[in-house]
Amino acid sequence: MKDFYFSDEEDEKNFLKNQKWLIHSLIIEGVKQSIKERLDEIVLFRIINPISNFIMVSELKKDDWESSLSKSLEYFESVEEYEKCADIKKLLKKIKNGNNRIIEGKK
C-alpha cells in the first residue's frame, strides 16, 4: 500500500486526474499480490491530508478485479504500454481459470 500526502483538496484532485499511469499500475500490482496471498480485498493506496484530517482509502475487492483490470487494459492500450497490457491479460486469464475451476468443482 502506498500513502500519498497532500496539503489541499486541489492537489488531491490533480493527483487522481493526472496520475492515471501510477494508479493503473497499482491496480495491477494489487491484483497480483491478492492472487499470490489469496486475499479477497487489498488496499491499493491512501490519500492523506493531515491539515484537514482527510484520508481516502482506495480498496480493490476480488469481485472488482476483472472490471478494474479491463479498465486498466484500456488505459495502457491508449498510451501504448504493451508490456503492461500483456501483464493484465495474464492476470485476467488466471482469474478466469480460477473461476472456472471453482465452478467445475461445484458441479
C-alpha positions as CSV (number, residue, x, y, z in Angstrom):
1,M,0.0,0.0,0.0
2,K,1.2,3.5,-0.9
3,D,0.4,6.6,1.0
4,F,0.3,10.0,-0.8
5,Y,0.2,13.2,1.3
6,F,-1.4,16.4,0.2
7,S,-2.0,19.7,1.9
8,D,-5.0,20.8,-0.1
9,E,-8.0,19.4,-1.9
10,E,-6.9,20.7,-5.3
11,D,-3.7,18.8,-5.1
12,E,-5.7,15.6,-4.3
13,K,-7.9,16.1,-7.3
14,N,-5.0,16.8,-9.6
15,F,-3.2,13.7,-8.4
16,L,-6.2,11.5,-9.2
17,K,-6.7,13.2,-12.5
18,N,-3.0,13.3,-13.6
19,Q,-1.5,10.1,-12.2
20,K,-3.5,7.5,-14.2
21,W,-0.4,5.6,-15.1
22,L,0.5,5.2,-11.5
23,I,-3.0,4.3,-10.3
24,H,-3.5,1.7,-13.0
25,S,-0.1,0.2,-12.2
26,L,-1.1,0.0,-8.5
27,I,-4.2,-1.9,-9.6
28,I,-2.1,-4.5,-11.5
29,E,0.3,-4.9,-8.5
30,G,-2.6,-5.1,-6.1
31,V,-4.3,-7.9,-8.0
32,K,-1.0,-9.8,-8.4
33,Q,-0.5,-9.5,-4.6
34,S,-4.1,-10.5,-3.9
35,I,-3.8,-13.6,-6.1
36,K,-0.4,-14.6,-4.6
37,E,-1.6,-14.1,-1.0
38,R,-5.1,-15.4,-1.6
39,L,-6.7,-12.1,-0.4
40,D,-10.3,-11.1,-1.1
41,E,-9.5,-7.4,-1.0
42,I,-6.5,-5.1,-0.8
43,V,-5.8,-1.5,-0.1
44,L,-4.1,0.0,-3.2
45,F,-3.3,3.4,-1.8
46,R,-4.4,6.1,0.6
47,I,-4.6,9.8,0.1
48,I,-3.8,11.6,3.3
49,N,-4.3,15.3,4.0
50,P,-3.0,15.9,7.6
51,I,-4.2,19.5,7.6
52,S,-7.9,18.7,7.0
53,N,-7.7,15.3,8.7
54,F,-8.9,13.7,5.5
55,I,-8.0,10.1,4.5
56,M,-9.3,8.5,1.3
57,V,-8.6,4.7,1.1
58,S,-8.7,3.0,-2.3
59,E,-9.5,-0.6,-1.9
60,L,-9.9,-3.3,-4.5
61,K,-12.2,-6.3,-3.8
62,K,-12.0,-9.6,-5.6
63,D,-15.4,-9.1,-7.2
64,D,-14.0,-6.0,-8.9
65,W,-10.7,-7.4,-10.2
66,E,-11.9,-8.2,-13.7
67,S,-13.6,-4.8,-14.3
68,S,-10.7,-2.9,-12.8
69,L,-8.2,-4.8,-14.9
70,S,-10.3,-4.3,-18.0
71,K,-10.3,-0.5,-17.4
72,S,-6.5,-0.6,-16.8
73,L,-6.1,-2.6,-20.1
74,E,-8.0,0.1,-22.0
75,Y,-5.8,2.8,-20.4
76,F,-2.5,1.1,-21.1
77,E,-3.6,0.3,-24.7
78,S,-4.3,4.0,-25.2
79,V,-0.8,5.0,-24.0
80,E,0.8,2.1,-25.9
81,E,2.2,0.4,-22.8
82,Y,2.0,-3.1,-24.3
83,E,4.1,-4.8,-21.6
84,K,1.5,-3.7,-19.1
85,C,-1.2,-4.9,-21.4
86,A,0.4,-8.4,-21.5
87,D,0.6,-8.5,-17.7
88,I,-3.1,-7.6,-17.5
89,K,-4.1,-10.3,-20.0
90,K,-2.1,-12.9,-18.0
91,L,-3.9,-11.8,-14.8
92,L,-7.3,-11.9,-16.4
93,K,-6.6,-15.4,-17.7
94,K,-5.6,-16.5,-14.2
95,I,-8.7,-15.0,-12.7
96,K,-11.0,-16.7,-15.4
97,N,-9.2,-20.1,-15.0
98,G,-9.5,-19.9,-11.2
99,N,-13.2,-19.1,-11.5
100,N,-13.7,-22.0,-13.9
101,R,-12.1,-24.4,-11.5
102,I,-14.4,-23.3,-8.7
103,I,-17.5,-23.6,-10.9
104,E,-16.4,-27.1,-12.2
105,G,-15.7,-28.2,-8.6
106,K,-19.3,-27.4,-7.6
107,K,-21.0,-29.5,-10.3
